Amino acid sequence: MSVVDRPPSSSEYEPRFAGGYDLTRPEKRFVGQHLFVAIVALMIGSLMGPLQSFQFSGVDLYPYLDPIIKSYYQGLTLHGVLNALIWTTFFIVGFTAFTTMKGLGRSLSHPRLNQFGFWTMVVGLVMTAIPILTNSATVLYTFYPPLKASWAFYLGLTLVVVGSWIEGWGFFLTLRAWRKDNRGVRSPFIALGGIINAAMWQIATLGVAVEILTMLLPWSLGLIDNTDPELARTYFWFTGHPLVYFWLLPAYVSWYGMLPKQVGGKLFSDSLARLAFWMFLIVSVPVGFHHQFTDPGVPQTWKWIHALLTYSVFFPSMITAFTVIASLEYGARKNGGTGLIGWIRALPWLDPSVAAQLLAAILFMFGGIGGLTNASYSLNLVIHNTAWVPGHFHLTVASAVTLSFMGISYWLVPYLSGRQLWSPKTALVQAWTWFVGMIIFSNAMHVLGLLGAPRRTPLGDATYVPEEWNGHLLRVSIGGGILLVSVIMYGVVMVKTMRTERVAAELVPTVPIAEPIRSAQLTPVWLDTFKPWLIAAALLLLIAYGPQLVDQIWNMNLNAPGPDSTPW
Ligand code: HAS
């Protein structure tokens, strides 16, 4: 049997990669700082998740956490903010700094600007965390008014966003400098993909920036007495839906631009990869009303337009499914894989980084199908505000994204730290336990949603629940328990990796960068140019949001006072 006939065993695990520019020690440290904050946030936030899931089957551990965590909702806020907002944002910005430098083969053009952005994010994180921990910001990660938080929570989140903008400017300036020196050359995909995501983020976060600065911050400071919950929700979902693609696109950078190399193949189509990213830039934002199908203040026509646009954001994911699977198949067949689907076995399943990302993508197929269900107005009326919705987003942000980021960190952390991954076998088991735990958890949540169980509710406290819920509530707890074990394993692998001795440079994993099958130079120029796509994004946004925003702002109804005061 030749070496290519079988996947490598976990002891042979060694990520494959292209050479090129090696980041300097300070640059590696800078990226590593982002990852450090991200992983610490994930670990703390993730401890809260299983507590909620145990609560569902009546095992209430919250009283044991008093006085740190006083209620289910404080725990849920910590879970949502740390996992959905902080782990993701810090990992994404750090990873984008990495792909910008590695992809363009040069240092950041304005490193001080990026450092300033990073520390702004850190200060924002601390400001956000203090009121959550002191129970003065128990408003969940969507912070809808009239729930009111301390002003520090809103200001802190604003700083996290502003810091990520500043880092984004650093990435644009670096790309601009690279383009000046490389006229006529197509921008390397991994750098461009990350920077398109940063551009989309700058547009997307305008909604939440206006919401906080014009409404929530002055309100929490006592400068205005009331808010308009409907307008606040419109601003929030202007940002809230593209937020999910801000989470997803870095995983796509890896699936398109790195994973094919890890499986021994090439990127099937550079053009399709770029097309998918540009499509996300234009259609990610004007879909927010699909979160507001049941809001009385939004006319049906606008809900219909946004539902239609939501189906258009489905296409770049279908392009991704096609191109990534084709790239994987190309690699697997090169490794001796045969058969219509038999080639799947020839993928290097024992490489924990590859396995984590493949499992993440498989779960995403189901998360995507659930997303399309949500987007249908009629079906949404059945599942809105039920346990189905957390079922959906645990397959997407907590699987497609989080499990991919874990997989990426299995080569990235060793590369940055100059060490080897500690116990690839444990890392492999971690990826599989996440996969199994998430299937049990999410499936139970989806079913509970269809049976009418509400989301964001400590169901274990109900004195009566329909009998048919009971088995599923238990499955939620079992899934949550497996996920807890898995996240602890992830933490152990990361800590132990950082505690191993540094190894000689040639033993350190290098960066997997996939070459396209057909030279990127043959990709049309319009797939490498920001201008037409930014204009299209602005126009579509104006059409899809302009009239409704003008109407809602014009008829602003500041009628929700919220609680009298906040503790500080
Ligand atoms: Fe969603 C609610 C619609 C995608 C996250 N979503 C949420 C919430 C979150 C979230 C957090 O229309 C809750 C917000 C809250 O707290 O209220 N979502 C969609 C649609 C998509 C979608 C149409 N969502 C995501 C992603 C998320 C995310 C991605 C995070 C990262 N979502 C909704 C709607 C709601 C909603 C409504 C509101 C519900 C309500 O009423 O409250 C689409 O983008 C999905 C398209 C994706 C696909 C899957 C393509 C598959 C791929 C994998 C290929 C496989 C490979 C593996 C490569 C069609 C690309 C091969 C493996 C081998 C071994 C060969």
Residues whose N, C-alpha, C, O or C-beta is under 5 A from the ligand:
A	BS01	HAS	V244 W247 L248 H290 H291 T310 V313 F314 S317 T320 A321 V324 I325 L358 A361 I362 F364 M365 G368 I369 G371 L372 N374 A375 N380 H384 N385 V389 F393 T396 V397 V401
